[in-house]
Amino acid sequence: KNEVEQSPQNLTAQEGEFITINCSYSVGISALHWLQQHPGGGIVSLFMLSSGKKKHGRLIATINIQEKHSSLHITASHPRDSAVYICAVRGQNFVFGPGTRLSVLP
Amino acid sequence: DADVTQTPRNRITKTGKRIMLECSQTKGHDRMYWYRQDPGLGLRLIYYSFDVKDINKGEISDGYSVSRQAQAKFSLSLESAIPNQTALYFCATSDSGVLQRGQETQYFGPGTRLLVL
């Protein structure tokens, strides 16, 4: 069974700071997803990665398949980025990390 | 209108009661999933269905059952609820056709908060 770890568990940042959230997994995968869970509970998919790097607005996601590691970066963070960010890996099924709770203070 | 809906959104029940959580989707996806989320833990898979006639147990299926009434509907039942089934439950869908291009994404419902007293 794939084990998915995320760091840090909790993160507090000041508005404008550059943020990095890390994800590591134990077994080879076909794809990795980054999800955002809003304070109200809703979950949306941000990125799907199988290699390299993707960028969407202020969000950048990278993956290193050999090292079994992915990072999610947020540039110029804003209070509306406050959420739980979840890493999920796709093998036979999806396996989810425990999430990183991000709070961005104004 | 939301593509994936769950009813009810909140439910309080007592130990031993049977309850059903319902999920409907308008995305036309063939695959549907039920997850539970507990504080500090990742989403865990309860059951999944790749087709109306294909139902599979997930990581934590004990105490739960499911029914895929149609491609668009997937229900989760707790036959005799117990307090440690108190959690946030999510339904999700995905499209197997996209999987072949490596672009499969899951789409989540808004979640159901269940409290078992």
Interface residues (C-beta under 8 A of the other chain):
Chain A: V4 S30 A31 H33 G41 G42 I43 V44 S45 M48 S50 I86 A88 R90 N93 F94 V95 F96 G97 P98 G99
Chain B: Y33 Y35 G40 L41 G42 L43 R44 L45 Y48 G58 L88 F90 G102 Q103 E104 T105 Q106 Y107 F108 P110 G111 R113
